[in-house]
Amino acid sequence: MSQMTFSGPNKRTAITWLACLVLTFSTACGVFQVGLEDLPQREIITPSATPPPPTITAAPTRQPDFDSLEAGLNVRLTTIHMLDKITGWGIGQIEGKLGDYLLFTRDAGRTWYNRTPRAVFQAAMPEGTRITAFFGPNGSAWALFTNPAPETSLPTQAVIWRTTDFGYTWQAGAPLPVDGMMAEHFVPAHLGFLDDQYGWMMAHLGAGMSHDYIAVFITTDGGQTWQRILDPEQTPNLMACAKTGLWFTDPQTGWLSGDCPGLMPGLFLYSTRDGGQTWQAVNLPVPPNQPADLFNGEKMGCGVPELIHYSPQRVLFPVRCLAYSDGKPSAWLYISQPDNTFSATALPLPYGSLHFINAQEGWFVGSTSSDPTVSGEIYRTVDGGLSWTLILATGWQGTPHFVDADIGWVIARAGEKVAFVYTMNGGLLWSEINPVTASE
């Protein structure tokens, strides 16, 4: 198979071989049993002729905080976060049930166990729940459960739940301090943690006239208590543009991004150096071979569609610009340097999603359009985004999630169709997984 290496917006060469991916509908054991040899074997204890010692009554074991699901129900995944090649978290809908479920897999995504706290369903709305979650290392996760439809008023008991044992047990934190805020709705969007103590959550409060009103909350005790550091009254200058990301690289340094090309000059990208008390606009350098007024001129409208992190301390900024004259898009990836400067490299396509597993290796599932019916292409970088190699043309788009250089997953979308696909060779070949529920 011939490949194309992309290193600039005008260096796209002809592809002599274009592989159109056809999803493999095989569910052979070879696809799904990868890594099963690493599961611990059950210990077999042989009865002994020696009389047993006196019986000691063990302390009662805490029961799980979730209810087991019926096995074999179809699962429609919307989010995945794999911890390794066989275990990981997911959010999705279950056949015949309402709302989102928090799920966990032990076999690379073939079957999924319920990990939604039982108390959430006891207080759930008739429409079910919507889940905003962050998944950390060593079995930790945090989740906020809200109404699937935007809340038309501020919730009185918006709590963020925490687990440290892969969802077996959960603890609810104190309610978020929302008193005194004005809001048209309450839609949690970005929940994140730097470590097991410092975390943040951003919620959308209303929109209109090119504004996206938000509130930001932080915790310094693992989610037990929260404080509000940003809202429309405290920081009215940050309410313009649709917000696309929030990430802290340490308790003092954070980044807030937005996307509203053409509605205001410049980029909506702000940083804080004092834990969110004050925020300053970030002036990114213009990419090579671009006009000096690219971000502030009258010919292009630019935005930051998302923030990407491959470690708590490293953040990447994709930037997309649209020409006012013909709507032609261009995109670059900004990479932070140790001296707090930024370097920009061209992305091979203007739309798409990125995933990095370290400073050098990453994947990009891109497209020429934001239209979900348009086919996609999968690219890979091994030099931190300086160059990209086309490895496959696909009939779908989606966000890649890899755990090493070979093993990865995508929730693939082609228009209204959705498939959960899996690769064992870095993205050259994909097979479909038909995920179902499993019972404890």
N, C-alpha and C positions, 0 to 999 in steps of 0.2 A: 504494500500500500504506500503510495507516495504521500508526502506530507507537505504542508505549507507553513513556513515560519513567518510570523507577522512581527514587524519591528517598527512600523510607522503607518500613518493613515493613508499614504499614497504608494505603498509598496506591496499592495495586495496583488499577488501573481495568480495566473490561471491555475486551477486545480485540475490536474489531469485525471484524478480519480475521486469521485464524490460518493461517499458511502451514505446511503439513505437508510437510517436505522429502522428495522422492522422489529418491534418488540417480540421477544421470544416468549411464548405462552407456556413454556415448559415449567413444571414444578418438580423437576427431578431432584432427588436427594442431593446430588452433587452441587446444585445451586445453593441449597439452603443449609447444608450441613457443614459449611466452611467454619472451622474453628470449634466444632463440637468436641473434637478430641481434647480440648483444653478444659472441658467441664470436669469438676471433681467427681471421682467415682464413689459410689455408695459403699460405706464400710460394712463388712459382713462380720458379725460377732458370733463366735462359736460358743455354745453353752458349756459351762465348766462344771465339773463334778464337785468342786469345792462349795460348801454351803455359803449362801449369800450373806453379806454383812447385814447388820441391822438396818431396817428401812429408815431412810431420812426423808422427811417431807420437804420437797423443793418449794421454793417461793413461787407463787403463781406467775406464769408467763403472760405478758400483756398480749391481748388479742389484736389482730390487725385492725387498722382504722378504715378498711375498705370492705366492700361486698364483692364476692367473686361473681364473675359474669358467666352466663351459659356459654359453653364452648361451641365454636364453629360459626359464630355470627360474623358476617362480613364487616370489615373495618375500612373506612374511608379516611386515610391519614391526611392531615393538613400541615403538620409540623413534625420533624424528627430531629433528634439529637443523639447520635450513637456515641457511646462511651468507648467501645472497642469493636472488634469485628463481629461480635455476637450479641452484646448487650447494649441497650439504649432506651431512651425515652421517646414518647410520641404523644401527639394530641390529635384526636380524630373523632369522627362520628361512628356510632355503632348501629348496625342494621336494626330497625324497629324501635330505636330509642331517640330521645330528643337531646339536642345540645351536644357540647363537647365532653369527651372523657380524657382523663389523664391516664396514659398507658405505659407499659414497660414490656420489653421483649428480651428473651433469653436465647433466641435462635436466629439472629441476624434479620429479624423483621417478619418472619413467617407467621408467628402467633404472638398475640398481645394480651397482657394481663391488666385488669383494672387496678389503678392506683389512685383513684379519685377519693378523697376523704368522704366517709359515709355522712358526716355532718353537713357537707355541702348539699347533698341531695335531700336531706331532711328539711333544709330551708330553701330549696331551689324554687324558682319561678316556674309557672306552667310551661314556659318555652324551653326550659332546661338551663344550661349554663354556657358561658363563654369563658375560655381559659386564657390567661396571660401568664407565662411561666418563664423561669430561668433555670437551667440545669447546670449544676456545678460538678466538681470532682468528688470522688469518694462517697457516692450515694446521696449527695446533697441536692436539694431542689427547693425552689420557692414558687408558689402559685397563687394567683388571685382569680376568684371565680365571680363573674358578674352576669347580668342579664344579657342574652344574645343581642337584643335590641338595645340601642343606646339609652342609658338611663336619662329620663327627662328631668330628674332632680338629683341632687347630691345624695349618695347613699349614707345612711347613718351608721352602718356597720360594715364598711369595706375593710376586710382584713386580709392579710397576706399570710398564707400557710407555709410551714417549713417542714421538711423531712431531712433526716441525716442517715436513713437506712433504706434508701431506694424506694421510698413510698410505703413501707410497711406500717409506720406510724407517722402521725402528723401533729404539729403544734400550731395553734393560731396565734398570731401576733396581736398587739393592741390595734384597735381601729385606726385607720388613717385620719389625721387631723384635717378634716375638710370644713370645719365650722367657719362661717364668716365669708366663704367664697361665693362669688356669683358664677352660675354655670347654666348653660342650656342643656348640657348632657354631661355624662361622666363615662369616658371610654379609655380604660387603661391600654397603654400601647407598648411601652419599653420598660421592662423589668430587668435589672442586671445586678451582679455582685462582683466585686473586686476580689474578695476572699470570703471567709466564713462569717465575717462581721460587717464589712462595709458594703452597702447596697443602695440602690436607687430605683424609683419608679416614676414614669411620666404618664400623665393622663390628659386626654383632650377634653376641653370644657365647652367648646363652641367654635363655630366657624362662620365666616362671612366677610365680604369686602376685602378679599385677599388676606384674611387673618385666620390664624389657627390658635385659639386661646388654650393655654396649657397650665398645668401645675406639676411641680416636681417635688418629690418627697425623698428623704434619705434616711438611712438607718446606720447606726454604728454598733449595734449589738445583735447582728444576725437576723434582724427582722422582728425582734420582740417589741420594739417601739420605733416610731417614725416621727420625723419633723418635716414641716413644709419649708422649702427654701426658695421657691419660685412660684409666682402666680400672677395673674393679670394686673393686680394692683401694685405688687412689689416691683415688677419689671415689665412695664408696658411696652418698652422698646423691643422686647423679644417675641411679641405676639404676631408679627407678620409672617406670612408664608406657611405652607404646610410642613409640619415638623416630620423629619424622616429618621432621626436617630439621636440617641443620648448614650454616652459612654464616659466613664471615669477611668483614667489610667493610674491614679492614686487618689487618696482622700481629698487632695487639694486641686487636682487637675482634671478637668472634664471638658467634653466636647458636645456641642448641640448643633445639629444640621437641619437644613430645610431645603425645599425645592419649590420655587415659583418662578420659573424662567419667563422673562418678559414683563413681569408685574412690578419689578423693582430693580434698580441697577445693582450690580455686584452680586456676590454669592452670599447666601444665608449660611454662614458658618461662624460659630462663636465658641470661645473657650473661657474657662474660669481657672484661676490660679489660687483661689481662696475658698475652695469647697462649695462654690455656687453662690457666694454672697454677691459677687460682681461678675459681669461677663463682658468680654471684649471681642470685637469683630476680628476674624482671622483673614489676613490678606495672603492668599496663595499666589505663588509666582505663576506667570503666564507660561503655558507649555511651550516647548521649542517650536520655532517656525510658525508661531501664531502672532497676530497683531497685539501690540502692547495694551490696547484698550479692549481686549477680548471680553473681560468680565464687566467692564464699566461703559463700553461703547453703546452705540445705537444699532448695531447690526446683529448682535447675538443675545439670547437670553440663556442664562446658565443656572444650574442648580446642583445640589448634592443629593442624589436619590437614596443613599443609605450610608451608614457607617459600618465598616467591616473590621473585626478584630480576630487575630489568630492566637493571641495571648492577652492576659489582662492589661499588659503594659504597651501593646502595639496596636495602633489604629490606622486603617487605610481609608482614604477618601476618594471614591469615584466621583467624577464631575462630568455632567452631560450638558452640552450647549446646543441650542436650536437656532438656526439662521432665520431671521425675520423675513427675509426675501422669499425663500422657498421652503422653509421648514426643515431643511436638511440637518440631521443631527450628527454630532461628533462627541466622543467620550475619551476621557483620560483617567488614569489611576494615579493618585497622589500618595506617596510613601513618605512617612516621617523618618527623619534621619536623627542620629544620636545628638547632633548639635542643634536640634529643634528647628531645622530647616526642612524643606520639602522638595522632593524631586517628582516630576511628572512624566509618565510614559503613556503612549496612546494605547487604548483598548482596541481590539480587533473589530468590534461591533458596538454600536451606540447603546444598545439595550441588553440587559441580561443580569445574571447573578453570579457572584464570586464566592469562592471558599478557599482559604489557605490553611494548610496544616502546620506550616512553619514559615520562617522568613523567606524561604526560597520556593517552595512547592505550592502551587495553587491551580485551581480549575475555574473556568469561565464558561457558563452556558449562555450564549449570546444569541441575538437576533437583530435583524435590520429594522424591526418595528416593535412597538409595544402591543400590537395586536396579538392576542394569544393564539390565534389560528395560524400565524406565520411560523414556518419551520425554524429550527434553531441549529446552532453549531456548537460543538464542544471544543474548547481550547485548553491547553495546559502550559504552565510556565514552570521552569526549574531555576530561574534566576531572579526571583522576586518581582516578576512582572515587567522586567526590561524587554523581554520578547515573549511571544506566544506562538505555540504550534497548534495548528488545526489537527485534531485527531479523529473527528467524526462529524458528519452532517446528520442531523436528526429530524424527525417529524414533529418534535415537541420542544417545549421550553420548561424550565424549572430551576430550583436552587440546588446545587450540588452539595453533598456532605460526605467527605472522605475521612477515614481514620488513619490511613497510611497511603503509600504511593500506589497501591493496587485496589484496595477495598473502598467502595463508595456507593451511595444511594442517591436517587433523585425522585421526588414526587413530581412526575412528568405530567404536563398539561398540554393538550392540543384542543383549543376551543373549550367545549364543555366536557371533553373526555379527560379522565384522570387515571394514571397508572403509577404504581409503585415499582421502580426498577432498580436493579442492582448490578454492579460490575465487580469483577475479580481481577481485572487486568488494566486498571488505571483509566478506564473509560472507552476502550476500544470495542468492547462487546458488552451488551446489556441484556439482562433477562428480567422478565416480569415476575414479581411476587404478588400473590393474591392473599393479602393479610386477613386473618380471622382472629376472633377472640379465643383465649384459652382459659380454662377454669383451674383455680388453685386446688 
